[in-house]
Amino acid sequence: MKRQARLFALAEHLRGRRTGVTAEQLAERFHVTVRTIYRDLDSLRDASLPVQAERGRGGGYALDRSYTLPPVNISPREAAVLLCIGRWASEMRLVPFTDTLETALDKVRGALTASAQRELLGIVERLQIVGVPTPLCPAPIRRAVEQAWFEQQPLQVAYRRSDGVLTHRAVRITGALLERSMTVLLCDDLDKGEARQLRLDRIESATLTRTN
């Protein structure tokens, strides 16, 4: 990576992480020496970018929190990779959050100029990602799970156990494990007060329970 491109990428990296990041971490990220990172940080300061050094736990280099940069400029090839991975994740049913993913990808497309979008289409047509799709999840269940996850709301589910017994549970989703052949929801069982792992494809119904 040429120095000018690295300086721009370094500024974007610092903007994306307003918490401190050490010079060693930056050196590893950009495949240069720590001394080179120090020179790059000095160059950013010379260009009036407010890079600060923070001490203590979670410290490191960061941008002043009151400072904002212009909107991010996404190149066609960067957008193509994001769109292809997003499309693949949706088609392979790796993530249950396809509505949120689709709106995010629309924003990526919308950030490009008309000429960049034409270039993007050419790149996307030449990119293919294949994998093992996870079992299908009905759209109403997927949407309920997506909303419950992002809003951290309880979810009432009818769940088919591995022995075929249908159970009813009140859960709060705490995480998601995306395997090649299934999506597993990490949950807190609100009735029994214990952790549960639920396969998304075994949920037969899901209803969001709003809290005040």
C-alpha positions as CSV (number, residue, x, y, z in Angstrom):
1,M,0.0,0.0,0.0
2,K,1.4,3.4,-1.0
3,R,1.9,5.9,1.8
4,Q,-0.8,8.3,0.6
5,A,-3.4,5.5,0.5
6,R,-2.2,4.2,3.9
7,L,-2.6,7.6,5.5
8,F,-6.2,7.8,4.2
9,A,-6.9,4.3,5.4
10,L,-5.3,5.1,8.8
11,A,-7.6,8.1,9.2
12,E,-10.6,6.0,8.3
13,H,-9.5,3.3,10.7
14,L,-9.2,5.9,13.5
15,R,-12.6,7.4,12.7
16,G,-14.2,3.9,12.8
17,R,-12.6,3.3,16.3
18,R,-13.0,6.3,18.5
19,T,-11.6,4.2,21.4
20,G,-7.9,4.1,21.7
21,V,-5.8,1.8,19.5
22,T,-2.1,1.2,20.1
23,A,0.7,1.9,17.7
24,E,1.5,-1.8,17.7
25,Q,-2.0,-2.7,16.7
26,L,-1.9,-0.1,13.9
27,A,1.4,-1.5,12.7
28,E,0.0,-5.0,12.6
29,R,-3.2,-3.8,10.8
30,F,-1.3,-1.9,8.1
31,H,1.7,-4.3,7.9
32,V,4.3,-1.7,8.6
33,T,6.7,-1.0,11.5
34,V,5.7,0.9,14.6
35,R,8.2,3.6,13.7
36,T,6.3,4.0,10.4
37,I,3.0,4.3,12.2
38,Y,4.5,7.1,14.4
39,R,5.6,9.0,11.3
40,D,2.1,8.5,9.8
41,L,0.4,9.8,12.9
42,D,2.6,12.8,12.9
43,S,1.7,13.4,9.2
44,L,-2.0,13.3,10.1
45,R,-1.5,15.8,12.9
46,D,0.4,18.0,10.4
47,A,-2.7,17.8,8.2
48,S,-4.8,19.2,11.1
49,L,-6.3,15.8,12.0
50,P,-6.8,15.9,15.8
51,V,-5.1,12.6,16.7
52,Q,-4.7,12.3,20.5
53,A,-2.8,9.8,22.6
54,E,-4.8,8.5,25.5
55,R,-3.2,6.8,28.5
56,G,-4.5,4.1,30.8
57,R,-6.9,1.1,30.2
58,G,-8.3,1.2,26.7
59,G,-5.9,3.9,25.8
60,G,-3.9,4.4,22.6
61,Y,-4.4,6.7,19.6
62,A,-7.8,8.1,18.8
63,L,-9.5,11.0,17.1
64,D,-10.8,13.8,19.2
65,R,-14.5,12.8,19.9
66,S,-15.8,16.3,19.0
67,Y,-14.2,16.0,15.5
68,T,-16.1,14.8,12.5
69,L,-14.8,13.8,9.1
70,P,-16.6,14.2,5.7
71,P,-18.8,11.3,4.6
72,V,-17.0,8.0,3.8
73,N,-16.2,7.5,0.2
74,I,-16.6,3.9,-0.8
75,S,-14.9,2.7,-3.9
76,P,-16.7,0.3,-6.4
77,R,-14.5,-2.6,-5.5
78,E,-15.0,-2.1,-1.7
79,A,-18.8,-1.9,-2.3
80,A,-18.7,-5.0,-4.6
81,V,-17.1,-7.1,-1.8
82,L,-19.6,-5.8,0.8
83,L,-22.5,-6.5,-1.5
84,C,-21.4,-9.9,-2.6
85,I,-20.7,-11.0,1.0
86,G,-24.0,-9.6,2.1
87,R,-25.9,-11.2,-0.7
88,W,-24.2,-14.5,0.0
89,A,-24.9,-14.3,3.7
90,S,-28.6,-13.7,2.9
91,E,-28.9,-16.4,0.3
92,M,-27.1,-19.0,2.4
93,R,-29.4,-17.9,5.3
94,L,-26.3,-17.4,7.5
95,V,-27.8,-14.4,9.3
96,P,-31.4,-14.0,10.4
97,F,-31.1,-10.3,10.1
98,T,-31.8,-10.0,6.3
99,D,-34.1,-7.0,6.5
100,T,-31.4,-4.9,8.3
101,L,-28.7,-6.3,5.9
102,E,-30.7,-5.3,2.8
103,T,-31.3,-1.7,3.9
104,A,-27.6,-1.4,4.8
105,L,-26.6,-2.7,1.3
106,D,-29.0,-0.3,-0.3
107,K,-27.2,2.5,1.5
108,V,-23.9,1.2,0.2
109,R,-25.2,1.3,-3.3
110,G,-26.7,4.7,-2.8
111,A,-23.4,6.1,-1.7
112,L,-21.9,5.5,-5.1
113,T,-22.0,7.8,-8.2
114,A,-23.8,6.6,-11.3
115,S,-20.5,5.7,-13.0
116,A,-19.3,3.9,-9.9
117,Q,-22.5,1.9,-9.8
118,R,-22.0,0.8,-13.4
119,E,-18.5,-0.3,-12.4
120,L,-19.9,-2.1,-9.4
121,L,-22.3,-4.1,-11.5
122,G,-19.4,-5.4,-13.7
123,I,-17.4,-6.4,-10.6
124,V,-20.4,-8.1,-8.9
125,E,-21.2,-10.2,-12.0
126,R,-17.7,-11.7,-11.9
127,L,-17.8,-12.5,-8.2
128,Q,-19.4,-15.7,-6.9
129,I,-19.4,-17.1,-3.4
130,V,-20.8,-20.5,-2.7
131,G,-21.5,-22.4,0.5
132,V,-23.8,-24.8,2.3
133,P,-27.2,-23.1,2.9
134,T,-28.7,-23.4,6.4
135,P,-32.2,-24.7,6.7
136,L,-34.9,-22.3,5.6
137,C,-36.5,-20.1,8.3
138,P,-40.0,-18.6,7.6
139,A,-39.9,-14.8,7.1
140,P,-42.3,-14.0,10.0
141,I,-40.0,-15.9,12.4
142,R,-36.9,-14.4,11.0
143,R,-38.3,-10.9,11.3
144,A,-39.4,-11.5,14.9
145,V,-36.0,-12.8,15.8
146,E,-34.3,-9.8,14.1
147,Q,-36.4,-7.3,15.9
148,A,-36.0,-9.1,19.3
149,W,-32.2,-9.2,18.8
150,F,-31.7,-5.5,17.9
151,E,-34.2,-4.1,20.3
152,Q,-33.2,-6.6,23.1
153,Q,-36.9,-7.6,23.7
154,P,-38.1,-10.9,25.1
155,L,-39.4,-13.4,22.6
156,Q,-42.0,-16.1,23.0
157,V,-41.1,-19.1,20.9
158,A,-42.6,-22.5,20.0
159,Y,-39.5,-24.7,19.7
160,R,-39.2,-28.3,18.4
161,R,-36.6,-30.2,20.4
162,S,-34.4,-32.8,18.8
163,D,-36.6,-35.5,20.2
164,G,-39.6,-34.0,18.4
165,V,-41.3,-32.5,21.4
166,L,-42.8,-29.0,20.9
167,T,-42.0,-26.7,23.8
168,H,-42.9,-23.1,24.5
169,R,-40.3,-20.7,25.9
170,A,-39.7,-17.1,26.8
171,V,-36.2,-16.1,25.9
172,R,-34.0,-13.1,25.3
173,I,-31.4,-13.5,22.5
174,T,-27.9,-12.7,23.7
175,G,-25.9,-13.8,20.6
176,A,-25.9,-15.8,17.4
177,L,-23.6,-18.6,16.3
178,L,-23.4,-18.8,12.5
179,E,-22.3,-22.2,11.5
180,R,-22.0,-23.6,7.9
181,S,-25.2,-25.7,8.2
182,M,-27.2,-23.9,10.8
183,T,-27.8,-20.7,12.8
184,V,-27.9,-21.1,16.5
185,L,-29.4,-18.4,18.8
186,L,-27.7,-18.0,22.2
187,C,-30.5,-17.1,24.6
188,D,-31.4,-16.6,28.2
189,D,-34.4,-18.7,29.2
190,L,-36.5,-16.2,31.1
191,D,-38.6,-18.8,32.7
192,K,-35.9,-21.0,34.1
193,G,-33.1,-18.5,34.4
194,E,-30.5,-20.4,32.4
195,A,-28.7,-20.2,29.1
196,R,-30.2,-21.9,26.1
197,Q,-29.0,-22.6,22.5
198,L,-31.9,-22.7,20.0
199,R,-31.5,-23.7,16.4
200,L,-33.2,-21.1,14.3
201,D,-34.7,-23.7,11.9
202,R,-36.4,-25.5,14.8
203,I,-38.4,-22.4,15.9
204,E,-42.0,-23.0,14.7
205,S,-43.4,-19.6,15.8
206,A,-42.0,-16.5,17.4
207,T,-43.8,-13.5,19.0
208,L,-42.1,-10.4,20.3
209,T,-43.0,-9.4,23.8
210,R,-42.4,-5.7,24.4
211,T,-41.3,-4.4,27.7
212,N,-41.9,-1.0,29.2
